[in-house]
Amino acid sequence: MSTWQDLITAALIGTERTSVPAVIPGLPRPADAPDDPAVLLLDRAALLTVARRGGRLADRVAPPPVPEPDQAPEVSPAACCRLARILRGEYADLLTEWLAVAVSRGLRAPAQLLPELLDRARRVTPADPELRRLVAEAGGSRARWLAALNPDWKFVTAHTLADEDAWRLGSAAQRRGYLTALRARDPGAARELIAGSWAAAGPDERVMFVTVLAAGLSPADERLLELALDHGNVRARKLAAGMLAALPGSALARRMAVRALGYLILHQGSGGTRLVAVPPAGDDAAMRRDGIPSGASARRTHRAWQAGIMLEVLARTPLRTWTVEFGRPPEQILALPSGGWAPVLFDGWALAAMAQRDQEWMAALINRALAGGRPGMLSAVGTLGQLARRADPALGAPGALPEPPPGASPAIKDAVRVLRFRYHMLKELGHDSAG
């Protein structure tokens, strides 16, 4: 058989100066073969194309390896259906929670949804690897098997390497995976490794160190987090400040409480009891060290700047500060009139409740919004949406919350729907807090 190159050469030289090569030796010339050499060249090119495509012998292909058996039981059919709905876009941001609960319960994601899960995890940024880790764990041996067949899913194996070589020689994802596993196994050793690596680490790795400390946070981590306040970039400093604020008894929490108590006073007068805001007059280096951005901008009014500072301080103040200082439970504090500062207080307390995982405050804030209270200044959707995704899912149980009042905002109605979706989602996974 002539080669494709022979035909290309004939086309380049021209059929006037060379004969058209035969593509299949011994093949008789058809009776209807064209007389025009140029047309004959095109016919033989077409013939050779078909011959090359159809005449190739099949390669010997070994069958793919069989996946290792997975001992973890698969989630229930109802949980599988719920996961499919999430993957189709219904409250897609709850995927991480679904996976985290499944992993904590020792359950395996359904095999038929693994390709879609792996593709979803592939699209997230490597700087935010939590979803990838959870997909790798929930997918089990079949996820590793699929990753070996598709290079796009190789990130799965990055979360199965946990030896010291992964730390010394691995990629950023493998180093994070090693440190995360060490943190779970031996928190003290993980702290020592971070402390010894901090000086040589770049900005992104310092952020990674701080985020790894978030799992299993304890008072023993305070020294490292204070180090991040002094020697971290802006993002690492802000993350560390948020974690220290959530750490009971930390020095930063005490500093924030002192500031906050100067900004908000319980006033009892002839018109009744109310909250009086005393906005901050300015900021200083100590506040910026504690993760509070200056917020100064020519485009912001002085009132907006004051509101921004108050919001940051309230978000980092232990909520116990208010129940002790005012001698009232959260629902009574939230019911106190506070004038135009009510949205700032609502948002600040909401952020603090989520950071400190204070379910009593979260429930009180959601009930306050349902009762017609101010939903916050960030945006009603943002504040209530975050609360609904972090509150105790038992709030979504039938009868646990009152129905939204007539004329309630879309944000309030959506928050109730999210809570009910989470309640059923976690109940299907057998999670205790969903009853």
C-alpha positions in Angstrom: 0.0 0.0 0.0 1.4 3.4 -0.9 1.8 5.8 1.9 -0.1 9.0 2.5 3.1 10.9 1.9 3.2 9.6 -1.7 -0.2 11.2 -2.4 0.9 14.5 -0.7 4.0 14.6 -2.9 2.0 14.1 -6.0 -0.4 16.8 -5.1 2.5 19.2 -4.4 4.4 18.5 -7.6 1.3 18.5 -9.7 -0.4 15.7 -11.7 0.9 17.3 -14.9 4.4 16.4 -13.9 4.0 13.1 -12.1 1.7 10.1 -12.2 -0.8 9.4 -9.5 0.5 6.6 -7.3 -1.6 3.5 -6.7 -2.7 3.3 -3.1 -3.4 -0.5 -3.1 -1.1 -2.5 -5.3 -2.9 -5.0 -7.5 -6.2 -3.3 -7.2 -7.7 -3.2 -10.8 -8.6 0.2 -12.2 -12.4 0.6 -12.0 -14.2 1.0 -15.3 -15.6 4.4 -14.2 -12.3 5.7 -13.0 -12.0 9.4 -13.9 -9.7 10.4 -16.8 -8.6 13.7 -15.1 -5.5 12.9 -13.0 -6.4 15.6 -10.4 -9.8 13.9 -9.8 -8.1 10.5 -9.7 -5.7 11.8 -7.0 -8.6 12.9 -4.8 -10.4 9.6 -5.3 -7.3 7.6 -4.3 -6.8 9.9 -1.3 -10.3 9.1 -0.2 -9.8 5.4 -0.7 -6.6 5.5 1.3 -8.3 7.4 4.1 -10.9 4.7 4.4 -8.3 1.9 4.2 -6.2 3.5 6.9 -9.1 3.9 9.2 -10.8 0.6 8.6 -7.8 -1.6 8.0 -6.0 -1.1 11.4 -5.6 -4.2 13.5 -7.1 -3.9 16.9 -4.5 -3.4 19.7 -4.3 -5.9 22.5 -5.8 -4.2 25.5 -5.6 -5.6 28.9 -8.9 -5.3 30.9 -8.8 -2.6 33.5 -8.1 -3.7 37.1 -11.0 -4.6 39.3 -11.6 -2.0 42.1 -10.8 -3.1 45.6 -13.8 -4.1 47.6 -15.1 -1.3 49.8 -16.2 -2.3 53.3 -18.1 0.9 53.9 -21.9 0.6 53.4 -23.5 2.8 50.7 -25.8 5.6 51.8 -29.6 4.9 51.7 -31.6 5.3 48.5 -33.2 8.5 49.9 -29.7 10.0 50.7 -28.6 9.0 47.1 -31.6 10.9 45.7 -30.9 13.9 47.8 -27.3 13.9 46.6 -28.5 13.8 43.0 -30.7 16.8 43.7 -27.7 18.7 45.2 -25.5 17.8 42.2 -28.3 19.1 39.9 -28.0 22.5 41.6 -30.6 22.4 44.4 -28.8 24.0 47.3 -25.5 23.0 45.7 -23.5 24.7 48.5 -24.7 22.0 50.9 -22.6 19.3 49.1 -19.7 19.7 51.5 -22.0 19.2 54.5 -23.6 16.1 52.9 -20.1 14.6 52.2 -18.8 15.5 55.7 -21.7 13.8 57.4 -21.4 10.8 55.2 -17.7 10.4 55.9 -18.2 10.9 59.7 -20.9 8.2 59.6 -18.6 5.8 57.7 -20.9 5.8 54.7 -19.9 5.6 51.0 -21.2 7.8 48.2 -23.3 5.9 45.6 -21.2 4.5 42.7 -23.4 5.9 40.0 -22.8 9.5 41.1 -19.0 9.2 41.6 -18.1 10.5 38.1 -20.2 13.6 38.7 -18.8 14.1 42.2 -15.2 13.7 40.9 -15.9 16.2 38.1 -17.4 18.7 40.6 -14.4 18.3 42.9 -12.0 18.7 39.9 -13.4 22.2 39.2 -12.7 23.6 42.7 -9.6 25.6 43.2 -6.6 23.6 44.6 -6.2 26.3 47.2 -9.5 25.2 48.8 -9.1 21.4 48.9 -11.7 20.5 51.4 -14.3 19.3 48.9 -11.6 17.2 47.1 -10.6 15.5 50.3 -14.2 14.7 51.2 -15.0 13.3 47.7 -11.9 11.2 47.9 -12.9 9.8 51.3 -16.6 9.3 50.6 -15.8 7.7 47.2 -13.6 5.1 48.8 -11.8 2.5 46.7 -14.0 3.0 43.7 -13.0 6.7 43.5 -9.4 5.7 43.6 -10.0 3.1 40.8 -11.7 5.7 38.7 -8.9 8.2 39.3 -6.4 5.7 37.9 -8.4 5.6 34.7 -8.9 9.4 34.3 -5.9 11.8 34.7 -8.3 14.6 35.4 -9.2 12.9 38.7 -5.7 12.3 39.9 -6.3 14.7 42.9 -7.9 11.7 44.6 -4.6 10.0 45.1 -3.1 13.2 46.6 -5.3 12.7 49.6 -4.2 9.1 50.1 -0.5 9.9 50.6 0.2 10.5 54.2 3.8 9.6 54.8 6.7 11.9 55.5 7.7 12.0 51.8 4.4 13.7 51.0 5.4 16.5 53.4 9.0 16.8 52.2 8.6 16.2 48.5 4.9 16.4 47.7 2.7 19.1 46.1 0.9 21.7 48.1 -2.2 19.4 48.2 -0.2 16.5 49.4 1.5 18.6 52.1 -1.8 19.8 53.3 -3.1 16.2 53.3 -0.2 15.0 55.3 -0.6 17.9 57.8 -4.3 17.4 58.1 -3.8 13.7 58.8 -1.1 14.5 61.4 -3.4 17.1 63.0 -6.1 14.5 63.4 -3.7 11.8 64.7 -1.3 13.9 66.9 -2.3 17.6 67.3 0.9 18.3 69.3 3.1 17.0 66.5 1.2 19.0 64.0 1.7 22.2 66.0 5.4 21.5 66.3 5.7 20.9 62.5 3.9 24.2 61.8 6.0 26.2 64.3 9.2 24.8 62.8 8.1 25.5 59.2 6.5 28.9 59.8 9.6 31.1 59.2 10.4 29.5 55.8 6.8 29.3 54.6 5.3 31.6 52.0 2.0 33.6 52.4 -0.2 30.8 50.9 1.3 28.1 53.0 0.9 30.2 56.1 -2.8 30.5 55.3 -2.9 26.7 54.9 -1.3 26.2 58.3 -3.9 28.4 59.9 -6.8 26.7 58.2 -5.5 23.2 59.2 -5.5 24.4 62.8 -9.3 25.1 62.6 -10.1 21.4 62.9 -10.0 20.4 66.6 -9.2 24.0 67.7 -8.0 24.1 71.4 -6.3 26.5 73.8 -3.0 24.8 73.0 -3.3 26.4 69.5 -3.4 30.0 70.8 0.3 30.6 70.7 0.5 29.7 67.0 -2.5 31.8 66.1 -1.0 34.8 67.9 2.1 34.2 65.9 0.0 34.4 62.8 -1.4 37.8 64.0 2.2 39.1 64.2 3.8 37.5 61.2 1.0 36.5 58.8 -0.3 38.2 55.7 -3.7 39.9 55.8 -5.6 36.7 55.0 -3.8 34.6 57.5 -4.2 37.3 60.2 -7.9 37.6 59.6 -8.4 33.8 59.7 -6.3 33.5 62.9 -8.3 36.4 64.5 -11.6 34.7 63.7 -10.4 31.4 65.2 -9.0 33.1 68.4 -12.3 34.9 68.8 -14.0 31.5 68.8 -11.6 30.1 71.3 -13.1 30.4 74.8 -10.9 32.5 77.1 -8.3 33.6 74.5 -6.5 36.9 75.0 -8.0 38.2 71.7 -11.5 37.3 72.8 -10.9 39.3 76.0 -9.5 42.3 74.0 -12.6 42.2 71.8 -15.0 42.1 74.7 -13.4 45.2 76.2 -13.8 47.1 72.9 -17.4 45.9 72.3 -18.6 46.8 75.8 -17.4 50.3 75.1 -19.5 50.4 71.9 -22.8 49.1 73.2 -24.6 50.1 76.5 -27.8 48.9 78.1 -29.8 52.0 78.9 -32.7 52.0 81.2 -34.8 55.2 81.1 -38.3 56.4 81.4 -39.0 55.2 77.9 -38.0 51.7 78.7 -34.9 49.7 78.3 -32.9 49.9 75.0 -29.5 49.5 73.6 -27.4 52.6 72.9 -24.6 52.4 70.4 -21.4 54.5 71.1 -19.6 54.1 67.7 -15.8 53.9 67.7 -14.0 57.2 67.2 -11.1 55.6 65.3 -8.9 52.6 64.9 -5.3 51.8 65.8 -2.5 49.4 65.1 -3.7 47.0 67.9 -7.1 46.6 66.2 -5.5 45.9 62.8 -3.2 43.3 64.5 -6.4 41.7 65.8 -7.7 41.3 62.2 -9.9 44.4 62.1 -9.4 46.1 58.8 -9.2 49.9 58.8 -12.0 50.3 56.4 -11.0 53.8 55.7 -12.0 54.9 52.2 -12.8 58.1 50.4 -15.9 56.4 49.1 -17.3 55.6 52.5 -19.1 57.9 54.8 -18.0 58.2 58.4 -21.1 56.4 59.6 -20.4 53.5 57.2 -16.8 53.4 58.5 -18.1 53.3 62.1 -20.6 50.6 61.2 -17.8 48.5 59.6 -15.6 48.7 62.7 -18.5 47.8 65.0 -19.5 44.9 62.9 -15.9 43.5 62.9 -15.6 43.8 66.7 -19.0 42.3 67.4 -18.2 39.4 65.1 -15.1 38.6 67.2 -16.6 39.2 70.7 -17.6 36.2 72.8 -21.4 36.1 72.9 -21.3 35.2 76.6 -20.1 38.8 77.0 -23.6 40.1 76.3 -25.7 37.6 78.3 -23.4 38.2 81.3 -23.2 42.0 81.0 -26.9 42.5 80.3 -28.2 39.6 82.4 -30.6 38.5 79.7 -30.9 35.5 77.3 -30.2 36.0 73.6 -33.9 36.3 72.5 -34.5 39.1 75.0 -31.3 41.0 74.0 -32.3 40.7 70.3 -35.8 42.1 71.2 -34.4 45.3 72.7 -34.8 48.4 70.5 -31.5 49.8 69.2 -32.6 52.3 66.6 -30.6 52.6 63.3 -27.9 50.3 64.6 -30.2 47.2 64.7 -28.9 45.9 61.4 -25.3 46.2 62.5 -26.0 44.4 65.7 -28.0 41.6 64.0 -25.2 41.0 61.5 -22.4 41.2 64.0 -24.1 38.8 66.4 -25.0 36.5 63.5 -21.3 36.3 62.4 -20.2 35.7 66.0 -22.8 32.9 66.5 -21.7 31.1 63.4 -18.0 31.5 64.3 -18.5 30.3 67.9 -21.1 27.7 66.8 -23.5 29.0 69.4 -26.7 27.2 68.6 -28.8 29.2 71.2 -27.9 32.5 69.6 -28.4 31.1 66.0 -31.9 29.9 66.9 -32.7 33.2 68.6 -31.5 35.2 65.5 -33.6 33.0 63.1 -36.6 33.3 65.3 -36.1 37.1 65.6 -36.1 37.3 61.8 -39.2 35.2 61.5 -40.9 37.5 64.0 -40.2 40.5 61.8 -36.9 41.7 63.3 -34.3 43.4 61.2 -32.5 40.9 59.0 -29.2 42.6 58.9 -27.2 45.1 56.8 -25.0 42.7 54.8 -28.0 41.5 52.8 -30.9 39.6 54.2 -30.1 36.7 51.9 -26.5 36.6 53.0 -27.0 36.8 56.7 -30.1 34.5 57.0 -28.8 32.2 54.4 -25.5 31.6 56.3 -27.4 31.1 59.6 -29.8 28.6 58.0 -26.8 26.6 56.8 -25.0 26.5 60.2 -27.8 26.3 62.7 -28.9 23.1 64.3 -30.8 21.2 61.5 -33.4 20.2 64.2 -34.8 23.7 63.6 -36.0 22.4 60.3 -38.1 19.6 61.8 -41.8 19.7 61.3 -43.3 22.2 63.8 -39.9 23.4 65.2 -40.3 26.9 63.6 -43.3 29.0 63.0 -44.4 29.5 59.4 -43.0 32.7 57.9 -45.6 35.5 58.4 -47.6 36.9 55.5 -45.5 39.2 53.4 -42.2 37.8 54.7 -39.2 38.5 52.5 -37.9 35.9 50.1 -34.8 35.7 52.3 -36.8 34.6 55.3 -38.8 32.0 53.3 -35.6 30.6 51.7 -33.9 30.3 55.1 -36.8 28.2 56.3 -36.6 26.0 53.2 -32.9 25.5 53.7 -33.4 24.4 57.3 -36.0 21.9 56.3 -33.9 20.6 53.4 -30.9 20.2 55.8 -33.1 18.4 58.3 -34.3 15.8 55.9 -30.8 15.6 54.3 -29.1 14.7 57.6 -32.0 12.5 58.7 -31.5 10.4 55.6 -27.8 10.1 56.5 -28.7 9.0 60.0 -27.3 12.1 61.7 -28.3 12.3 65.4 -28.9 16.1 65.4 -31.7 15.6 62.8 -33.6 13.4 65.1 
